[in-house]
Amino acid sequence: MTAQAALKQNAVITSGEEAASSKRSSQRVALSKRELDLYIQDGRPTGALFSSVAVLKGLSSEEIAKRSGVPASVTEVVLKEGAQADLKISAIQGVAQTLGINLAELRMTDGHVHIFNVSRLTGAKGAAGFTLHERGVGLLMRGAVVIKIDAAKPAGLNRGRFEEFHAAQMNDARAVFVSSSLPLLGRRFDPSMIPSARWACGTEVKSKLDLPSEELSTQLFVRDLNRVEFDQMFRGQDAVSWDEIRSLVRANNITRSEVAEMIRNHASGGSLRKRSRADRRASLRLVSAAAGDE
């Protein structure tokens, strides 16, 4: 039976004082004003927030500069000082766009899958028990729905033996968190690093997804998953592999050139029905939960 968890709308960040004075779900995680000030000051993101994303995405200042077109020296200032830096707004926007930060809403951007690796994080922990970088990324994914993905390591890959994966989604912002399955080899992912996060089906045990697709498992282990592939993991029997597509092409005597032409027509609004915005807007859901789960 399909178990679908409704995404939490309009998630709020609460201060410690607010949390103490009102009834909150045990899944909600409060941020003290002191902790929040590390990442946001006067409504603007700090260098700690920018660098949190850069570190967990494995992007150096040189790589960010190359992708954004912002000089490396300027990029380093943004990663250190954030929007408080005395720089042109275009430079700050360029770095933010490359990192995938939506400056208007102070969230991760929609449209693609953000891959965060927490397994090798080191450093002092804050009041909430997380490193500076974990909490910063969590802030940008606040209110997310989370599941654990059990993906078998594809044959032939030399890495990933002790890795585990969690998927998180808030509205159209999608993320995969890579972490260590063995604490001695690196940090493990903890959903509590994301303020107001919740398990898709209420508990960790129920919110697990077995991923039998070797194709999608490979994309997870090589850290290259797009939005369509992310959504496909949760479609169960609706999922279609490239091998199945190749079989259909052969069975129907269609050439690869004809398929490519169909895709080009579809992309330009041609003969294939163009999906509406509602069709394209997918929500993370489990398709292998036990009967009776909500």
Secondary structure, 3 states (H helix, E strand, C coil): CCECCCCCCCCCCCCHHHHHHCCCCCCCCCCCHHHHCCCEECCEECHHHHHHHHHHHCCCHHHHHHHHCCCHHHHHHHHHHHHHCCCCHHHHHHHHHHHCEECCCCEECCCCEEEEECCCCCCCECCCCCEHHHHHHHHHCCCCEEEEEEECCCCCCCCCCCEEEEEEEECCEEEEEEEECCHHHCCCCCHHHCCCCEECCCCCCCCEEEECCHHHHHHHHCCCCCHHHHHHCCCHHHCCCHHHHHHHHHHCCCCHHHHHHHHHHHHCCCCCCCCCHHHHCCCCCECCCCCCCC
